[in-house]
């Protein structure tokens, strides 16, 4: 299947790749902030922000990979449209809540952390179902 430039799957995948790229830049910026302000943070804040940086890197790369696969593989349309926002929301709830809690902006944000993890797991299951549904070309 060849995708047109206005194809829904292509646009959906591009959103994930763009989000993943900018989220990766944000995580890298956090790493530079942590290296420069190590003395200004408490032990708990530093641990949360280190974890947020690690999880943010993982979530951003997962978004880039999912976006690329959605662009390149001929998934059914409902799957592409479901996976893309779930992956972005999952990343924001998974590592984004660690950012908020680490900076002290929303201390109770840690309660939403499992929601992001479950959303990312759901995306991986949906992607697996989508790959199993692909037809091989001989």
N, C-alpha and C positions, 0 to 999 in steps of 0.2 A: 504494500500500500504506500503510495506516495502522498505526502502531505502538501497541501497548498499553503501558501504563506498566511492565509486567513483561517486556517483550520483551528477548530476549537481545542483539540488535543495539543497542538503546537503552542497556542497561547497559554494554555493552562500550565504546561511544562515550563515555559519561559518564566512564568510568575514564580515558580518554585526555585528555578536556577537563580533568578535575580534576588529573591529573598535570601537564599542560601549564601550568595556572594556578599551581600551587605551585612548579613548576620555574622559571617566570618570576619569581616572587617571590624565589626563591633566587638567581637570576642578578642581579636588581636589588640584593639584599643584598650580593652580591659586589662589584658596582660601587660601592656606598657604602663597603665595606671598603677597596677599592683607592684610592678618593679620600682616605680618612682616614689610611691607613697607607702612603702612597707611599714614604716614606723608609726604612721598616723592611724593605722587600723588595729582593732583588737584582734585577739587570736581567733575568736569565733567568726568575726567578719571576714578575716583573711581566708579562713578555711572555706566559708561559704562562697566567696568570690573566686577562689581557686577552683572549686568544684563547678561553679557556674561557667567559668572560662572553658574548662575541659568539656563540660556537657554542651556548651554553646558551639564549640568546634565540631563536636560529633553531630549535633543537630543540623548545623549548617551544611556539612558534607552530605548528610542524608538527604536534605532538601535538594541539593544540587544533583545527586544521583537519581532520586525519584523524578525530578523534573526532566532529566535527560532521558530516562527510560520511558516516561510518558510521551515525550516528543518522538522517540525513535521506534517504540513498539506499538503495533496496531491494537491497543486495548479497546474494549467496547467503551462507548462514550460515557456511560454512567460511571464507569470505574475511574476514568480520568478525572471527571468532574468531582467525584467523591474524594479521591485520594489527595488531590492538590490542596484544598483548604484544610483537610484533616491534618496533613503533614505540617503546614504552616502553624496552625493552632496548636498542634502537639509540641512543636519546638518552642513556641512562646510560653506554653504552660509548663514544659519540662525544664528548660534552662532559664527561661525568662523569669519564672517565679524565684529561682535561686538568685538572679540579679537583684530583684526587688527586695528580697529578704536580706541579702548581703549588704546592700547599701542602706538598710534600715528604713526604706520607704514604705514597705508593707510587710511587717513581721509575720503576719498570719498567712502570707503567700505560700509558705511551705505546705499548707494543707492542700493546695491545688496541684502540687507537684506530681502526685500519682495520676491525676487526670491526663497530664501530658504524656506520661509514660504509657498509659493504656491506649491513648490515641495513636502514638507511634507504633505500638505493637499491632493495633488494628490496621494501620496503613501497611505494615509489612505483610500481614495476613492477606489483605486485599490485593497487594501486588503479587503475592504468590499465587493466589487464585487467578489473577489476570494472566500471569505467565503460563499457568497450566491450561488456560483456555485458548492460548495462541495455537494457530495451525502451523505446522512445519511446511516449508516450501521445498519441494524436491526438484 
